Structures are given as structure tokens and as C-alpha cells.
Amino acid sequence: AEALGAGVVERPAGSSYSVVFDAVCSQETVDLSIDAAEPGGTLLEFGLFWAPVRMSNAMLLKEITFVPAMFYGHDHSHNDFAESAALAGANPGIADALVTHEFGLDDAQEAFRVASDRVSGAIKVHLHP
């Protein structure tokens, strides 16, 4: 993300937000997102949970609206994969930033281990001949 111009923004103590986006989908980020959302706010989850996640009572007490999103064009109004491919083609730096690990076929087992280990920092793992 930093390679594409994003930076870390510290949340001022005591502040909250009407809309919170979580693209990591882990227990830690869900908890942080619920904490950051204001009462009556919205939590948007972009992606997949790789493990069961517990929603805290704070989500109910704050009356947070939970909105899951996968963006696969289920309404047939557009094709997310085609749009993503066009965006990546127009901005080569995106692919460079997303492919974090590369392995040859002989190292396929290690490639799959890294890809499944969220702590590894892997975003996209490229397996090539």
C-alpha cells in the first residue's frame, strides 16, 4: 500500500467514524473496526474471513450495521475481474505491489504455506515454472 502512496493514519484518541472499512477480515481488525465505529455507524467487510470471527457485544450495543461485500458483480451490472484487470494494466505498479512472493514449481509446498500464513505478509504469491 505504501508503494502506491498510502500511509498510516493514527486515529485520534476518543474519535469514531460513521463508516469503517475492514479489508483484512481478522479477529483483530474486526475488533478494531467495531471500536472505531460510532454508535449507529456502519462496518464494511471487504474480503473473506479465513477463520471464525466473534462479533463482540459492543457491535450490538453501538447498533452498528454490518455490511459484507465481495464485489463480484452478483447483480450483473459490471464485471469486477475485468475492471480490476484494466486498472492493473493501466497502472503496472499495482501488480508489483500486490505480488509479494514468488516461487518456482519445485517450491510449491512452501509457496502454499506462505500464501496461507497471514503473518507472512503475503498478498499474492506467484508460482512460476
Secondary structure, 3 states (H helix, E strand, C coil): CHHHCCCCCCCCCCCCEEEEEECCCCHHHHHHHHHHEEEEEEEEEECCCCCCCCCCHHHHHCCCEEEEECCCCCCCCCCHHHHHHHHHHHCHHHHHHHEEEEEEHHHHHHHHHHHHCHHHCCCEEEEEC
